[in-house]
Amino acid sequence: MRKEWLWVGAVAAAVLLSGCVTTTEETQAPVQQAYNGPVTEIGGVEPHYEPYNPGTMQDYKVNGDTYRIVQNPQNFSQTGLAAWYGEEANGNTTAIGEQFDPNALTAAHPTLPIPSYVRVTNLANGRQLVVRVNDRGPYTPGRIIDLSKAAADRLNLSNNTKVKVDFISVAPDGTLSGPGTVGTVVAKQSYALPPRPDLDSGGGMDTQMQQAAPVAAPAVQTMDSNSMSGNDNIPAASSGRSGGFLGAPQPLAPGVLEGTEPQPVISAPTAAPVVASAAATSSASGSYVVQVGALSNAERAQSWQQQLSQQFGVPGKVDANGAVYRVQLGPFSNRQQAAQLQQRLASEAQQQSFITAAP
């Protein structure tokens, strides 16, 4: 009887001791089934194959908690709280040694292999975004992922917002799979840009239009209705014998002998291209802005606009429309300049945008 009590006591002690160690582990989602439903384009980083950093694939402890690295995240999904961070706690480098950039679409996760890609869904508003995981953390109970400020802004996310994290697996040949690919695809960062101006000729598009503008005044004068109606009160600059409608001869002004009349300054055949140049100059004088997004929080929209303006060296503003605050960069005098900024946003910040007329 004593032996049985001793055995029961030993088991109870072992159970109590095991409860003193806290282990944080993420559960694996069921094996992904074939998906044949609709596919929606979402924003974010376009995943590409990157080998995992070997220095971050070992289990580790923080504040007494053990974090076990997910060695096979093929079917990994997780739901919990998310937050954003604007700077590194220990310098400006991430866990894999990269420079931390709060304007990049990145994230930190405590147990996923890094670098890797996940789809984050804000369960409060349904917004989705693909981010690149390149850092470790968070280590606050209940929080499963930390997002860069740029990613949080795109998701309209505040601290301790409930999100769902779905892993995206990238094969060496670029094939994507995993829960993060079900029903969505990352929008391709490609934009049709107008042809570049010929800068070698000594000036861009604006310079050429400005050079053509002074010629427009006399050209319009030759197309005056007086010359088309055959009125005798014709300006001296357009009183040539062949300057009438369809080249018909015009009567000479009083006191002028044939062969001594002044020649027209601008001939009729050259009037059409000049008028076209004047029209092009008028259309190019419109203003354009590049809109990068719309938020429901005015303070966050203002902060995002200021960051982008500082990063790309362009002016900007927040256009309020009711409870929606549009973040816009510009204005620009022509669409070419706006398209160049749009291309920089896509290549340097993985930021989708569109060009619209300035309000």
Contacts in CASP RR format, 6 or more apart in sequence:
PFRMAT RR
TARGET T0000
AUTHOR 0000-0000-0000
METHOD contacts of the structure
MODEL  1
MRKEWLWVGAVAAAVLLSGCVTTTEETQAPVQQAYNGPVTEIGGVEPHYE
PYNPGTMQDYKVNGDTYRIVQNPQNFSQTGLAAWYGEEANGNTTAIGEQF
DPNALTAAHPTLPIPSYVRVTNLANGRQLVVRVNDRGPYTPGRIIDLSKA
AADRLNLSNNTKVKVDFISVAPDGTLSGPGTVGTVVAKQSYALPPRPDLD
SGGGMDTQMQQAAPVAAPAVQTMDSNSMSGNDNIPAASSGRSGGFLGAPQ
PLAPGVLEGTEPQPVISAPTAAPVVASAAATSSASGSYVVQVGALSNAER
AQSWQQQLSQQFGVPGKVDANGAVYRVQLGPFSNRQQAAQLQQRLASEAQ
QQSFITAAP
21 66 0 8 1.000
22 64 0 8 1.000
22 65 0 8 1.000
22 66 0 8 1.000
23 65 0 8 1.000
23 66 0 8 1.000
23 68 0 8 1.000
24 65 0 8 1.000
24 66 0 8 1.000
24 67 0 8 1.000
24 68 0 8 1.000
24 110 0 8 1.000
24 111 0 8 1.000
25 68 0 8 1.000
25 111 0 8 1.000
26 70 0 8 1.000
26 76 0 8 1.000
26 78 0 8 1.000
26 111 0 8 1.000
26 144 0 8 1.000
27 78 0 8 1.000
28 75 0 8 1.000
28 76 0 8 1.000
29 75 0 8 1.000
29 76 0 8 1.000
29 77 0 8 1.000
29 179 0 8 1.000
30 75 0 8 1.000
31 75 0 8 1.000
32 74 0 8 1.000
32 75 0 8 1.000
32 177 0 8 1.000
32 178 0 8 1.000
32 179 0 8 1.000
32 182 0 8 1.000
35 182 0 8 1.000
35 183 0 8 1.000
37 183 0 8 1.000
38 183 0 8 1.000
39 183 0 8 1.000
39 184 0 8 1.000
39 185 0 8 1.000
40 183 0 8 1.000
40 184 0 8 1.000
40 185 0 8 1.000
41 184 0 8 1.000
41 185 0 8 1.000
41 186 0 8 1.000
41 187 0 8 1.000
42 119 0 8 1.000
42 128 0 8 1.000
42 129 0 8 1.000
42 130 0 8 1.000
42 184 0 8 1.000
42 185 0 8 1.000
42 186 0 8 1.000
42 187 0 8 1.000
43 128 0 8 1.000
43 129 0 8 1.000
43 130 0 8 1.000
43 154 0 8 1.000
43 186 0 8 1.000
43 187 0 8 1.000
43 352 0 8 1.000
44 105 0 8 1.000
44 129 0 8 1.000
44 130 0 8 1.000
44 131 0 8 1.000
44 154 0 8 1.000
44 186 0 8 1.000
44 187 0 8 1.000
44 350 0 8 1.000
44 352 0 8 1.000
45 105 0 8 1.000
45 117 0 8 1.000
45 130 0 8 1.000
45 131 0 8 1.000
45 132 0 8 1.000
45 186 0 8 1.000
45 350 0 8 1.000
46 130 0 8 1.000
46 186 0 8 1.000
46 188 0 8 1.000
46 189 0 8 1.000
46 350 0 8 1.000
47 117 0 8 1.000
47 130 0 8 1.000
47 132 0 8 1.000
47 168 0 8 1.000
47 170 0 8 1.000
47 176 0 8 1.000
47 186 0 8 1.000
48 170 0 8 1.000
48 174 0 8 1.000
49 170 0 8 1.000
49 171 0 8 1.000
49 172 0 8 1.000
49 173 0 8 1.000
49 174 0 8 1.000
50 115 0 8 1.000
50 116 0 8 1.000
50 170 0 8 1.000
52 113 0 8 1.000
52 114 0 8 1.000
52 115 0 8 1.000
52 116 0 8 1.000
53 95 0 8 1.000
53 96 0 8 1.000
53 113 0 8 1.000
53 114 0 8 1.000
53 115 0 8 1.000
56 69 0 8 1.000
56 95 0 8 1.000
56 96 0 8 1.000
56 113 0 8 1.000
56 114 0 8 1.000
56 136 0 8 1.000
57 69 0 8 1.000
57 71 0 8 1.000
57 113 0 8 1.000
58 69 0 8 1.000
59 66 0 8 1.000
59 67 0 8 1.000
59 68 0 8 1.000
59 69 0 8 1.000
60 66 0 8 1.000
60 67 0 8 1.000
61 67 0 8 1.000
62 139 0 8 1.000
63 139 0 8 1.000
65 139 0 8 1.000
67 110 0 8 1.000
67 111 0 8 1.000
68 111 0 8 1.000
69 111 0 8 1.000
69 112 0 8 1.000
69 113 0 8 1.000
70 76 0 8 1.000
70 111 0 8 1.000
70 112 0 8 1.000
70 113 0 8 1.000
71 113 0 8 1.000
73 112 0 8 1.000
73 113 0 8 1.000
73 116 0 8 1.000
73 167 0 8 1.000
73 169 0 8 1.000
74 167 0 8 1.000
74 169 0 8 1.000
74 177 0 8 1.000
74 178 0 8 1.000
75 167 0 8 1.000
75 178 0 8 1.000
75 179 0 8 1.000
76 112 0 8 1.000
76 165 0 8 1.000
76 166 0 8 1.000
76 167 0 8 1.000
76 179 0 8 1.000
77 164 0 8 1.000
77 165 0 8 1.000
77 166 0 8 1.000
77 167 0 8 1.000
77 179 0 8 1.000
77 180 0 8 1.000
78 144 0 8 1.000
78 145 0 8 1.000
78 164 0 8 1.000
78 165 0 8 1.000
79 123 0 8 1.000
79 144 0 8 1.000
79 162 0 8 1.000
79 163 0 8 1.000
79 164 0 8 1.000
79 165 0 8 1.000
80 142 0 8 1.000
80 143 0 8 1.000
80 144 0 8 1.000
80 162 0 8 1.000
80 163 0 8 1.000
80 164 0 8 1.000
80 165 0 8 1.000
81 142 0 8 1.000
81 143 0 8 1.000
81 144 0 8 1.000
81 160 0 8 1.000
81 161 0 8 1.000
81 162 0 8 1.000
81 163 0 8 1.000
82 120 0 8 1.000
82 143 0 8 1.000
82 144 0 8 1.000
82 145 0 8 1.000
82 146 0 8 1.000
82 147 0 8 1.000
82 152 0 8 1.000
82 157 0 8 1.000
82 160 0 8 1.000
82 161 0 8 1.000
82 162 0 8 1.000
82 163 0 8 1.000
83 138 0 8 1.000
83 140 0 8 1.000
83 143 0 8 1.000
83 146 0 8 1.000
83 147 0 8 1.000
83 152 0 8 1.000
83 159 0 8 1.000
83 160 0 8 1.000
83 161 0 8 1.000
84 146 0 8 1.000
84 147 0 8 1.000
84 148 0 8 1.000
84 149 0 8 1.000
84 151 0 8 1.000
84 152 0 8 1.000
84 157 0 8 1.000
84 159 0 8 1.000
85 102 0 8 1.000
85 108 0 8 1.000
85 146 0 8 1.000
85 147 0 8 1.000
85 148 0 8 1.000
85 149 0 8 1.000
86 102 0 8 1.000
86 148 0 8 1.000
86 149 0 8 1.000
87 100 0 8 1.000
87 102 0 8 1.000
88 94 0 8 1.000
88 100 0 8 1.000
88 135 0 8 1.000
91 100 0 8 1.000
92 99 0 8 1.000
92 100 0 8 1.000
93 99 0 8 1.000
93 100 0 8 1.000
94 100 0 8 1.000
94 106 0 8 1.000
94 108 0 8 1.000
94 134 0 8 1.000
94 135 0 8 1.000
95 108 0 8 1.000
95 114 0 8 1.000
95 134 0 8 1.000
95 135 0 8 1.000
95 136 0 8 1.000
96 114 0 8 1.000
96 115 0 8 1.000
96 134 0 8 1.000
96 135 0 8 1.000
98 134 0 8 1.000
100 106 0 8 1.000
100 135 0 8 1.000
101 148 0 8 1.000
102 148 0 8 1.000
102 149 0 8 1.000
102 150 0 8 1.000
102 307 0 8 1.000
103 148 0 8 1.000
103 149 0 8 1.000
103 150 0 8 1.000
103 307 0 8 1.000
103 308 0 8 1.000
103 311 0 8 1.000
103 349 0 8 1.000
104 132 0 8 1.000
104 148 0 8 1.000
104 150 0 8 1.000
104 349 0 8 1.000
104 350 0 8 1.000
105 129 0 8 1.000
105 130 0 8 1.000
105 131 0 8 1.000
105 132 0 8 1.000
105 148 0 8 1.000
105 150 0 8 1.000
105 151 0 8 1.000
105 154 0 8 1.000
105 350 0 8 1.000
106 131 0 8 1.000
106 132 0 8 1.000
106 133 0 8 1.000
106 134 0 8 1.000
106 135 0 8 1.000
106 147 0 8 1.000
106 148 0 8 1.000
106 151 0 8 1.000
107 118 0 8 1.000
107 120 0 8 1.000
107 131 0 8 1.000
107 132 0 8 1.000
107 133 0 8 1.000
107 134 0 8 1.000
107 135 0 8 1.000
107 145 0 8 1.000
107 146 0 8 1.000
107 147 0 8 1.000
107 148 0 8 1.000
107 151 0 8 1.000
108 133 0 8 1.000
108 134 0 8 1.000
108 135 0 8 1.000
108 136 0 8 1.000
108 137 0 8 1.000
108 138 0 8 1.000
108 145 0 8 1.000
108 146 0 8 1.000
109 118 0 8 1.000
109 133 0 8 1.000
109 135 0 8 1.000
109 136 0 8 1.000
109 137 0 8 1.000
109 144 0 8 1.000
109 145 0 8 1.000
109 146 0 8 1.000
109 165 0 8 1.000
110 136 0 8 1.000
110 137 0 8 1.000
110 138 0 8 1.000
110 139 0 8 1.000
110 144 0 8 1.000
112 118 0 8 1.000
112 133 0 8 1.000
112 167 0 8 1.000
114 133 0 8 1.000
114 134 0 8 1.000
114 135 0 8 1.000
114 136 0 8 1.000
115 132 0 8 1.000
115 133 0 8 1.000
115 134 0 8 1.000
116 132 0 8 1.000
116 133 0 8 1.000
116 167 0 8 1.000
116 168 0 8 1.000
116 170 0 8 1.000
117 130 0 8 1.000
117 131 0 8 1.000
117 132 0 8 1.000
117 133 0 8 1.000
117 167 0 8 1.000
117 168 0 8 1.000
117 170 0 8 1.000
118 130 0 8 1.000
118 131 0 8 1.000
118 133 0 8 1.000
118 145 0 8 1.000
118 165 0 8 1.000
118 166 0 8 1.000
118 167 0 8 1.000
118 168 0 8 1.000
118 180 0 8 1.000
119 128 0 8 1.000
119 129 0 8 1.000
119 130 0 8 1.000
119 165 0 8 1.000
119 166 0 8 1.000
119 168 0 8 1.000
119 179 0 8 1.000
119 180 0 8 1.000
119 181 0 8 1.000
119 184 0 8 1.000
120 128 0 8 1.000
120 129 0 8 1.000
120 130 0 8 1.000
120 131 0 8 1.000
120 145 0 8 1.000
120 147 0 8 1.000
120 151 0 8 1.000
120 155 0 8 1.000
120 163 0 8 1.000
120 164 0 8 1.000
120 165 0 8 1.000
121 127 0 8 1.000
121 128 0 8 1.000
121 163 0 8 1.000
121 164 0 8 1.000
121 166 0 8 1.000
122 128 0 8 1.000
122 155 0 8 1.000
122 156 0 8 1.000
122 157 0 8 1.000
122 161 0 8 1.000
122 163 0 8 1.000
123 161 0 8 1.000
123 162 0 8 1.000
123 163 0 8 1.000
123 164 0 8 1.000
124 161 0 8 1.000
124 162 0 8 1.000
125 155 0 8 1.000
125 156 0 8 1.000
127 154 0 8 1.000
127 155 0 8 1.000
127 156 0 8 1.000
128 155 0 8 1.000
128 184 0 8 1.000
129 151 0 8 1.000
129 154 0 8 1.000
129 155 0 8 1.000
130 168 0 8 1.000
130 180 0 8 1.000
130 186 0 8 1.000
131 147 0 8 1.000
131 148 0 8 1.000
131 151 0 8 1.000
135 146 0 8 1.000
137 146 0 8 1.000
138 144 0 8 1.000
138 145 0 8 1.000
138 146 0 8 1.000
143 160 0 8 1.000
144 163 0 8 1.000
144 165 0 8 1.000
145 163 0 8 1.000
145 165 0 8 1.000
147 155 0 8 1.000
147 157 0 8 1.000
149 307 0 8 1.000
150 304 0 8 1.000
150 307 0 8 1.000
150 349 0 8 1.000
150 351 0 8 1.000
151 157 0 8 1.000
152 158 0 8 1.000
153 295 0 8 1.000
153 300 0 8 1.000
153 304 0 8 1.000
155 161 0 8 1.000
155 163 0 8 1.000
156 295 0 8 1.000
156 296 0 8 1.000
156 297 0 8 1.000
156 300 0 8 1.000
157 163 0 8 1.000
166 178 0 8 1.000
166 179 0 8 1.000
166 180 0 8 1.000
166 182 0 8 1.000
167 178 0 8 1.000
167 179 0 8 1.000
167 180 0 8 1.000
168 176 0 8 1.000
168 177 0 8 1.000
168 178 0 8 1.000
168 180 0 8 1.000
168 181 0 8 1.000
169 176 0 8 1.000
169 177 0 8 1.000
169 178 0 8 1.000
170 176 0 8 1.000
171 177 0 8 1.000
187 352 0 8 1.000
189 346 0 8 1.000
189 347 0 8 1.000
189 350 0 8 1.000
189 352 0 8 1.000
191 339 0 8 1.000
191 342 0 8 1.000
191 343 0 8 1.000
191 346 0 8 1.000
193 339 0 8 1.000
193 340 0 8 1.000
193 343 0 8 1.000
194 335 0 8 1.000
194 336 0 8 1.000
194 339 0 8 1.000
197 203 0 8 1.000
197 204 0 8 1.000
197 205 0 8 1.000
197 336 0 8 1.000
198 204 0 8 1.000
201 208 0 8 1.000
205 284 0 8 1.000
205 334 0 8 1.000
205 336 0 8 1.000
206 284 0 8 1.000
206 333 0 8 1.000
206 334 0 8 1.000
209 277 0 8 1.000
209 280 0 8 1.000
209 281 0 8 1.000
209 284 0 8 1.000
210 281 0 8 1.000
212 274 0 8 1.000
212 277 0 8 1.000
212 278 0 8 1.000
212 281 0 8 1.000
213 277 0 8 1.000
213 278 0 8 1.000
213 281 0 8 1.000
215 266 0 8 1.000
215 274 0 8 1.000
215 277 0 8 1.000
216 274 0 8 1.000
216 275 0 8 1.000
216 277 0 8 1.000
216 278 0 8 1.000
216 281 0 8 1.000
218 237 0 8 1.000
218 265 0 8 1.000
218 266 0 8 1.000
219 266 0 8 1.000
219 270 0 8 1.000
219 271 0 8 1.000
219 274 0 8 1.000
219 275 0 8 1.000
219 278 0 8 1.000
220 271 0 8 1.000
220 275 0 8 1.000
220 278 0 8 1.000
221 235 0 8 1.000
221 237 0 8 1.000
221 238 0 8 1.000
222 237 0 8 1.000
222 238 0 8 1.000
222 243 0 8 1.000
222 264 0 8 1.000
222 266 0 8 1.000
222 268 0 8 1.000
222 271 0 8 1.000
223 271 0 8 1.000
223 275 0 8 1.000
224 235 0 8 1.000
224 238 0 8 1.000
226 233 0 8 1.000
226 234 0 8 1.000
226 235 0 8 1.000
227 234 0 8 1.000
227 238 0 8 1.000
227 243 0 8 1.000
227 244 0 8 1.000
227 245 0 8 1.000
227 250 0 8 1.000
228 244 0 8 1.000
228 245 0 8 1.000
230 244 0 8 1.000
230 245 0 8 1.000
230 250 0 8 1.000
232 251 0 8 1.000
232 253 0 8 1.000
234 250 0 8 1.000
234 253 0 8 1.000
236 253 0 8 1.000
236 262 0 8 1.000
237 262 0 8 1.000
237 264 0 8 1.000
237 265 0 8 1.000
238 264 0 8 1.000
239 250 0 8 1.000
239 252 0 8 1.000
239 253 0 8 1.000
239 261 0 8 1.000
239 262 0 8 1.000
239 264 0 8 1.000
240 250 0 8 1.000
240 261 0 8 1.000
240 262 0 8 1.000
240 263 0 8 1.000
240 264 0 8 1.000
241 249 0 8 1.000
241 250 0 8 1.000
241 252 0 8 1.000
241 258 0 8 1.000
241 261 0 8 1.000
242 249 0 8 1.000
243 250 0 8 1.000
243 264 0 8 1.000
243 268 0 8 1.000
244 250 0 8 1.000
244 268 0 8 1.000
247 268 0 8 1.000
252 258 0 8 1.000
252 261 0 8 1.000
253 261 0 8 1.000
266 274 0 8 1.000
284 333 0 8 1.000
284 334 0 8 1.000
285 333 0 8 1.000
286 333 0 8 1.000
286 334 0 8 1.000
286 357 0 8 1.000
286 358 0 8 1.000
287 331 0 8 1.000
287 332 0 8 1.000
287 333 0 8 1.000
287 357 0 8 1.000
287 358 0 8 1.000
288 330 0 8 1.000
288 331 0 8 1.000
288 332 0 8 1.000
288 334 0 8 1.000
288 335 0 8 1.000
288 337 0 8 1.000
288 338 0 8 1.000
288 355 0 8 1.000
288 356 0 8 1.000
288 357 0 8 1.000
288 358 0 8 1.000
289 316 0 8 1.000
289 328 0 8 1.000
289 329 0 8 1.000
289 330 0 8 1.000
289 331 0 8 1.000
289 332 0 8 1.000
289 338 0 8 1.000
289 355 0 8 1.000
289 356 0 8 1.000
289 357 0 8 1.000
289 358 0 8 1.000
289 359 0 8 1.000
290 328 0 8 1.000
290 329 0 8 1.000
290 330 0 8 1.000
290 332 0 8 1.000
290 338 0 8 1.000
290 341 0 8 1.000
290 342 0 8 1.000
290 345 0 8 1.000
290 353 0 8 1.000
290 354 0 8 1.000
290 355 0 8 1.000
291 326 0 8 1.000
291 327 0 8 1.000
291 328 0 8 1.000
291 329 0 8 1.000
291 353 0 8 1.000
291 354 0 8 1.000
291 355 0 8 1.000
291 356 0 8 1.000
292 304 0 8 1.000
292 308 0 8 1.000
292 327 0 8 1.000
292 328 0 8 1.000
292 329 0 8 1.000
292 345 0 8 1.000
292 351 0 8 1.000
292 352 0 8 1.000
292 353 0 8 1.000
293 326 0 8 1.000
293 327 0 8 1.000
293 353 0 8 1.000
294 301 0 8 1.000
294 324 0 8 1.000
294 325 0 8 1.000
294 326 0 8 1.000
294 327 0 8 1.000
295 301 0 8 1.000
295 304 0 8 1.000
295 324 0 8 1.000
295 325 0 8 1.000
295 327 0 8 1.000
296 323 0 8 1.000
296 324 0 8 1.000
296 325 0 8 1.000
297 325 0 8 1.000
298 318 0 8 1.000
298 320 0 8 1.000
298 325 0 8 1.000
301 318 0 8 1.000
301 325 0 8 1.000
301 326 0 8 1.000
301 327 0 8 1.000
302 318 0 8 1.000
302 325 0 8 1.000
304 327 0 8 1.000
305 316 0 8 1.000
305 317 0 8 1.000
305 318 0 8 1.000
305 327 0 8 1.000
305 328 0 8 1.000
305 329 0 8 1.000
308 314 0 8 1.000
308 316 0 8 1.000
308 327 0 8 1.000
308 329 0 8 1.000
308 345 0 8 1.000
308 349 0 8 1.000
308 351 0 8 1.000
309 315 0 8 1.000
309 316 0 8 1.000
309 329 0 8 1.000
311 349 0 8 1.000
312 329 0 8 1.000
312 341 0 8 1.000
312 344 0 8 1.000
312 345 0 8 1.000
312 348 0 8 1.000
314 329 0 8 1.000
314 330 0 8 1.000
314 341 0 8 1.000
315 329 0 8 1.000
315 330 0 8 1.000
315 331 0 8 1.000
316 328 0 8 1.000
316 329 0 8 1.000
316 330 0 8 1.000
317 328 0 8 1.000
317 330 0 8 1.000
318 325 0 8 1.000
318 326 0 8 1.000
318 327 0 8 1.000
318 328 0 8 1.000
319 325 0 8 1.000
319 326 0 8 1.000
319 328 0 8 1.000
319 359 0 8 1.000
320 326 0 8 1.000
328 356 0 8 1.000
329 341 0 8 1.000
329 353 0 8 1.000
330 338 0 8 1.000
330 341 0 8 1.000
330 358 0 8 1.000
331 358 0 8 1.000
332 338 0 8 1.000
332 341 0 8 1.000
335 355 0 8 1.000
338 355 0 8 1.000
339 355 0 8 1.000
342 353 0 8 1.000
342 354 0 8 1.000
342 355 0 8 1.000
345 351 0 8 1.000
345 352 0 8 1.000
345 353 0 8 1.000
346 352 0 8 1.000
346 353 0 8 1.000
END
